[in-house]
Amino acid sequence: MVKDLCEQRGGTWNWNFSWRRNLFQWEEGIVTRLQELVDPVILSSEEDRWWWRPDPDGEFTVNSSYKFLMGESWLGEELEVDAAWIFGQLWESPAPSKVIAFSWQLLYDRIPTRRNLEVRGILGRDTPWECLGCVGMVESSLHLFLHCPSAMMVWYEMFRWLGVIIVIPPSLFLLFEVMRGSAKNVKMQKGFVMIWHATIWSLWKARNNSMFSNVSFTPKTIVDDIKVLSWKWSITRLKVSPSMFYEWSWDPGDCLLR
């Protein structure tokens, strides 16, 4: 404890360092520098407590830590207004936290795609670098989740399922904005964002199953998985009346309006 290194003299607290052995000569210089650092600190008789610096009141909250990480993880680059808004909306979803966190990492391009692993020198020269959903293209985040023909088929089917006609946009940010903006009200917005997360998560799981378990990367199977997963989330996480799976498969928008 810090208080064990102090003693009170004449109403003031002073540092009193004690060591279990005699210091080596080179250590004495380190202690001197330490003393110079701590001497300006004014000690009080109040009980020590933790203080969370990112919050003005010193209290740790998930909200303050999220804002802190948002500022730090962009490595000094400022977010565009639209991108910053989307990052804020990303968490307004009933999807599981680990799934939202993955989507957050994806938009920052911080997931372990083959392209990112290659850039970091983790993949060897003989390691395959191609996307598992097509042939001849590097597996980058944008390609795997958006521009790969298999991924595009999944997204087209998702929007058709939601009753929305779409031309695939050039970025995942715009894709998120289009899906969220297609909803008729706040209830549907939460549901559509949840389905967006379910699609991202299912594409990643399908990629991993194909890579590690030799399971075919098939758009139809991925679409079916998304419908099942989003239906399960809708039952346990959405504040709407539960629906049967056949109802959800037929018209999720109607189920979200209940």
C-alpha positions in Angstrom: 0.0 0.0 0.0 1.1 3.6 -0.7 0.4 4.6 2.9 3.0 2.0 4.1 5.7 4.1 2.4 4.7 7.3 4.3 4.9 8.7 7.8 3.3 11.7 9.4 5.5 14.4 10.9 4.1 17.6 12.4 0.8 17.2 10.7 2.2 16.5 7.2 2.9 13.3 5.4 6.4 12.5 4.2 7.8 9.7 2.1 9.8 7.1 4.0 11.2 4.4 1.7 12.6 1.3 3.3 14.4 -1.5 1.5 14.8 -5.1 2.4 18.5 -5.0 1.5 21.2 -2.4 1.0 21.0 -0.7 -2.4 23.7 -1.1 -5.0 25.4 2.1 -6.1 23.7 2.2 -9.4 20.3 1.8 -7.7 20.9 4.9 -5.5 20.6 7.1 -8.6 17.3 5.5 -9.5 16.0 6.1 -6.0 17.1 9.8 -6.2 15.1 10.2 -9.4 12.1 8.5 -7.9 12.3 10.9 -4.9 12.4 13.9 -7.3 9.2 12.6 -9.0 7.2 11.9 -5.9 8.3 14.8 -3.7 6.0 17.3 -5.5 3.0 15.1 -4.7 0.9 16.5 -1.9 -0.4 13.8 0.3 -3.6 13.9 2.3 -5.1 11.9 5.1 -8.0 10.9 2.9 -8.4 7.2 2.1 -6.8 6.1 -1.2 -9.3 5.2 -4.0 -9.2 4.4 -7.7 -9.8 7.2 -10.1 -10.8 6.6 -13.7 -9.2 9.5 -15.7 -11.4 9.4 -18.8 -14.4 10.3 -16.7 -14.7 13.8 -15.1 -16.0 12.3 -11.8 -13.3 9.5 -11.8 -16.0 6.8 -12.0 -15.5 3.9 -14.4 -18.4 3.4 -16.8 -18.7 1.4 -20.0 -19.8 4.5 -21.8 -16.6 6.5 -20.8 -14.4 3.5 -21.6 -16.0 3.2 -25.0 -15.5 6.9 -25.8 -11.9 6.6 -24.6 -11.2 3.6 -26.9 -12.9 5.3 -29.8 -10.5 8.1 -29.5 -7.4 5.9 -29.0 -8.0 3.1 -31.5 -8.1 5.3 -34.6 -4.3 6.0 -34.1 -4.6 9.7 -34.2 -6.8 9.9 -37.3 -10.0 11.8 -37.0 -13.2 10.0 -38.0 -15.4 11.5 -40.7 -18.7 12.7 -39.3 -20.7 9.9 -41.0 -18.2 7.2 -39.8 -18.3 8.5 -36.2 -22.1 8.5 -36.3 -22.2 4.9 -37.5 -19.8 3.8 -34.8 -22.2 5.3 -32.3 -25.2 3.5 -33.8 -23.3 0.2 -34.0 -23.9 -0.5 -30.3 -27.6 0.4 -30.5 -28.5 -3.2 -31.2 -29.8 -6.2 -29.2 -27.1 -8.4 -30.7 -24.7 -10.0 -28.2 -21.8 -7.8 -27.1 -19.2 -10.1 -28.5 -20.8 -9.9 -32.0 -21.1 -6.1 -31.9 -17.5 -5.9 -30.7 -16.5 -8.0 -33.7 -18.4 -5.7 -36.1 -16.6 -2.8 -34.5 -13.2 -4.4 -35.1 -14.2 -5.1 -38.7 -15.1 -1.5 -39.4 -11.6 -0.6 -38.1 -10.1 -3.3 -40.2 -8.6 -5.0 -37.2 -9.8 -8.6 -37.7 -7.3 -11.4 -38.7 -8.0 -11.7 -42.4 -5.3 -13.2 -44.5 -4.4 -9.7 -45.8 -4.0 -8.2 -42.3 -2.0 -11.2 -41.1 0.3 -10.9 -44.2 0.9 -7.2 -43.5 1.9 -8.0 -40.0 4.3 -10.7 -41.2 2.4 -13.5 -39.5 1.7 -15.6 -42.6 4.5 -17.3 -44.4 5.2 -17.0 -48.1 3.8 -20.4 -48.8 0.5 -19.7 -46.9 -2.6 -19.3 -49.1 -3.8 -15.7 -49.3 -6.9 -16.2 -51.5 -10.4 -15.6 -50.4 -12.3 -18.8 -49.6 -15.5 -17.6 -51.2 -14.0 -17.0 -54.7 -10.8 -17.5 -56.7 -7.8 -15.2 -57.2 -8.7 -12.4 -54.9 -6.8 -11.4 -51.7 -8.8 -12.0 -48.5 -9.1 -8.5 -47.2 -11.9 -7.3 -44.8 -13.7 -5.3 -47.5 -13.5 -8.1 -50.0 -14.5 -11.0 -47.6 -17.5 -9.2 -46.2 -18.7 -7.2 -49.2 -17.1 -7.5 -52.6 -16.6 -11.3 -52.7 -19.3 -12.7 -55.1 -20.4 -15.1 -52.4 -20.7 -12.3 -49.8 -22.6 -10.2 -52.3 -25.1 -13.0 -52.9 -25.7 -13.2 -49.2 -26.3 -9.5 -48.9 -28.6 -9.4 -51.9 -30.6 -12.2 -50.4 -30.7 -10.4 -47.0 -32.1 -7.2 -48.5 -34.6 -9.2 -50.6 -35.7 -10.9 -47.4 -36.2 -7.5 -45.8 -38.1 -6.2 -48.8 -35.5 -3.7 -49.8 -34.1 -3.2 -53.4 -30.4 -2.3 -53.2 -27.3 -1.8 -55.3 -24.3 -3.0 -53.2 -22.5 0.2 -51.9 -18.7 0.5 -52.0 -18.1 0.3 -48.2 -19.3 -1.5 -45.1 -20.1 1.9 -43.5 -22.6 2.7 -46.3 -24.0 -0.8 -46.2 -24.8 -0.4 -42.5 -26.4 3.0 -43.1 -28.5 1.6 -46.0 -29.8 -1.3 -44.0 -30.6 0.8 -40.9 -32.1 3.5 -43.0 -34.5 1.1 -44.7 -36.4 0.5 -41.5 -39.8 2.2 -41.0 -39.5 3.0 -37.3 -37.2 2.6 -34.3 -38.3 -0.9 -33.6 -37.5 -2.0 -37.1 -34.2 -0.2 -37.0 -33.0 -2.2 -34.0 -34.1 -5.4 -35.7 -32.4 -4.5 -39.0 -29.2 -3.6 -37.3 -29.4 -6.9 -35.4 -29.7 -8.7 -38.8 -26.7 -6.7 -40.1 -24.6 -8.0 -37.1 -26.0 -11.5 -37.7 -24.9 -11.4 -41.3 -21.4 -10.2 -40.5 -21.0 -12.8 -37.7 -22.3 -15.6 -39.9 -20.0 -14.7 -42.8 -17.0 -14.8 -40.5 -18.1 -18.2 -39.0 -18.6 -19.6 -42.4 -15.1 -18.4 -43.4 -13.6 -20.1 -40.3 -15.5 -23.3 -40.9 -14.3 -23.4 -44.5 -10.7 -22.7 -43.5 -10.4 -25.0 -40.4 -13.0 -27.7 -40.9 -13.1 -27.8 -44.8 -16.8 -26.9 -44.8 -18.0 -25.4 -48.1 -18.5 -21.6 -48.2 -22.0 -21.7 -49.6 -24.2 -18.5 -49.7 -27.5 -20.4 -49.3 -26.2 -22.1 -46.2 -25.0 -18.8 -44.8 -28.3 -17.2 -45.5 -30.2 -20.0 -43.7 -27.8 -19.6 -40.7 -28.4 -15.9 -40.6 -32.2 -16.4 -40.5 -32.0 -18.9 -37.7 -29.5 -16.9 -35.6 -31.4 -13.6 -36.0 -34.6 -15.3 -35.1 -33.1 -16.7 -31.9 -31.8 -13.2 -31.0 -35.2 -11.7 -31.7 -36.9 -14.0 -29.2 -34.5 -13.4 -26.4 -33.2 -9.9 -27.0 -35.8 -7.8 -28.9 -38.7 -6.2 -27.1 -41.3 -7.5 -29.5 -43.8 -10.3 -29.3 -42.1 -13.6 -30.1 -42.7 -15.1 -33.5 -42.5 -18.6 -34.9 -39.5 -19.3 -37.1 -41.7 -19.8 -40.2 -43.1 -16.3 -39.6 -39.7 -14.8 -39.2 -38.4 -16.6 -42.3 -41.4 -15.3 -44.3 -41.5 -11.6 -43.2 -39.1 -10.4 -40.5 -40.3 -6.8 -40.9 -43.9 -7.7 -39.9 -42.5 -9.6 -36.9 -40.5 -6.6 -35.8 -43.6 -4.4 -35.9 -45.5 -6.5 -33.3 
